[in-house]
Amino acid sequence: MTTTHAPLRNGPLLAAAIASIEGAVVLREQIATGAVTPDPDVPITLWDQRSWRNDFYGFDRCGTTQCLAGWVAELGGAKWLVTFTPDGPMLGGRRIDVSYTELRRLAEYVMAEPDDPEQWVIEVLGDRVIPVQIKAMRYLALSPMIVRNPDGTINRDVHHDVFLGHQTLNDIRDWYARLYPAS
């Protein structure tokens, strides 16, 4: 018998993301000092609060780095538009050859789900996607700060302060305590 589990949301999801980031920080330090030599055929994911998600080529291997929003989205069950593999970036199971700038843009999106607000859903290369930060805010039940452009359209750089690039791990822990005090 297969048991299905509801995806993590809200405080438990943020706690899981923090725990994963803590593990990624330790792993990066262990790799850097030579205490651990990871299997080159097994992708790793590290933490970089300044980037939604990025390919990672360090320590003679590839993998990804992602910020808190990336960790929340991934742990919450979101599916990335682009995946990073030892063979290079993949889109829909096929290798893509795009510029670094274009790859960075594509890496900001996860696949849209039917209940995602249409105002945030766009089509990229034939797939319905949503910015990872919006998905993470939805999974954590956070309200975005909506900023409109002069023409009335919604500014793409909508955010919640917990996801700002300058947040440290201790800052994120403090946010958790403020956002989910009963957890």
C-alpha positions in Angstrom: 0.0 0.0 0.0 1.4 3.4 -1.0 1.0 6.2 1.5 0.8 9.7 0.1 1.8 12.7 2.1 0.6 16.2 1.8 3.4 18.5 0.8 4.9 20.7 3.5 3.5 24.2 3.8 3.9 27.3 6.0 6.0 27.0 9.2 7.0 23.3 8.7 8.1 24.0 5.2 10.2 27.0 6.2 11.7 24.9 9.1 12.6 22.2 6.5 14.2 24.8 4.2 16.3 26.2 7.1 17.4 22.7 8.0 18.4 22.0 4.4 20.3 25.2 4.1 22.2 24.4 7.3 23.1 21.1 5.9 24.2 22.7 2.6 26.4 25.2 4.5 28.1 22.4 6.4 28.6 20.4 3.1 30.2 23.4 1.4 32.6 23.8 4.2 33.4 20.1 4.3 34.1 20.0 0.5 36.2 23.2 0.7 38.4 21.8 3.5 38.7 18.4 1.9 36.9 16.7 4.7 34.4 15.3 2.2 34.9 14.3 -1.4 31.4 14.1 -3.0 30.6 11.6 -5.7 31.1 13.4 -9.0 28.1 11.6 -10.5 25.7 12.8 -7.8 24.5 16.4 -8.1 24.7 18.5 -5.0 22.6 21.6 -4.0 24.2 24.4 -2.0 22.9 27.7 -0.7 23.4 31.2 -2.1 20.9 33.7 -0.9 21.7 36.1 -3.8 20.5 33.7 -6.6 17.2 32.0 -7.1 18.9 29.1 -8.6 22.1 28.8 -10.5 24.3 26.1 -12.0 27.2 25.5 -9.7 30.7 24.6 -11.0 33.0 24.4 -8.1 35.1 21.9 -6.4 35.5 20.2 -9.9 31.9 19.2 -10.1 28.5 20.6 -11.1 25.4 21.1 -9.1 23.2 24.0 -8.1 23.0 26.8 -5.6 19.7 28.3 -4.7 18.4 30.9 -2.3 15.7 30.4 0.4 12.9 30.8 -2.2 14.5 28.0 -4.3 14.8 25.7 -1.3 11.2 26.4 -0.2 9.8 25.8 -3.7 11.8 22.6 -4.2 11.0 21.2 -0.8 7.3 22.2 -1.3 7.1 20.1 -4.5 7.5 22.6 -7.2 9.1 21.4 -10.4 11.8 23.5 -12.0 11.5 24.7 -15.6 15.3 24.0 -16.0 17.2 21.3 -14.4 21.0 21.1 -14.1 22.7 17.8 -14.8 26.4 16.8 -15.4 25.5 16.9 -19.1 24.4 20.5 -18.9 21.1 22.3 -18.4 17.9 20.5 -19.4 14.5 21.7 -20.3 11.7 19.1 -20.5 14.3 16.3 -20.6 16.3 17.7 -23.5 19.6 19.5 -23.3 19.4 23.2 -24.1 22.2 25.4 -25.4 21.5 29.0 -24.4 23.6 32.0 -23.2 24.5 32.3 -19.6 22.2 35.3 -19.3 19.2 33.4 -20.8 19.9 30.4 -18.6 19.9 32.6 -15.5 16.5 34.0 -16.6 15.0 30.5 -17.2 16.3 29.3 -13.9 14.0 31.7 -12.1 10.9 29.7 -12.9 9.0 26.7 -11.7 6.1 25.0 -13.5 2.8 26.6 -12.8 0.0 24.6 -11.1 -3.7 25.0 -11.9 -4.3 27.0 -8.6 -1.5 29.5 -9.2 -2.9 33.1 -9.7 -3.0 33.9 -13.5 -1.5 37.3 -12.9 1.8 35.6 -12.1 1.8 32.8 -14.7 3.6 33.4 -18.0 4.5 31.1 -20.9 8.2 30.4 -21.4 9.2 28.2 -24.3 5.7 26.6 -24.4 5.5 25.9 -20.7 3.3 27.7 -18.2 5.6 28.9 -15.4 5.6 31.1 -12.3 8.5 32.9 -10.7 10.1 30.8 -7.9 9.7 33.6 -5.4 6.0 33.9 -6.0 5.7 30.1 -5.6 7.7 30.2 -2.4 5.5 33.0 -1.0 2.4 31.0 -1.8 3.8 27.8 -0.2 4.6 29.8 3.0 1.3 31.8 2.9 3.1 35.1 2.7 1.6 38.2 1.1 3.8 39.7 -1.6 4.5 43.4 -1.7 2.8 44.3 -5.0 4.5 47.1 -6.9 3.0 48.4 -10.1 4.9 49.9 -13.0 3.9 53.3 -14.4 1.7 51.6 -17.0 -0.2 49.8 -14.3 1.3 46.3 -14.9 2.7 44.4 -12.0 6.4 44.8 -11.5 8.2 41.5 -11.9 10.4 42.2 -8.9 7.7 41.6 -6.3 9.1 40.3 -3.1 8.8 39.5 0.6 11.7 40.7 2.7 12.5 37.2 3.9 13.8 36.4 0.4 16.1 39.5 0.1 19.6 38.6 -1.1 21.4 40.1 2.0 19.6 37.9 4.5 21.9 35.7 6.5 21.0 32.3 7.8 20.5 33.9 11.3 18.2 36.5 9.7 16.2 33.7 8.1 15.9 31.9 11.5 14.7 35.2 13.0 12.1 35.5 10.2 10.9 32.0 11.0 10.4 33.0 14.7 8.4 36.1 13.7 6.3 34.6 10.9 5.4 31.3 12.7 5.7 32.0 16.5 3.6 29.0 17.4 5.7 26.5 15.5 
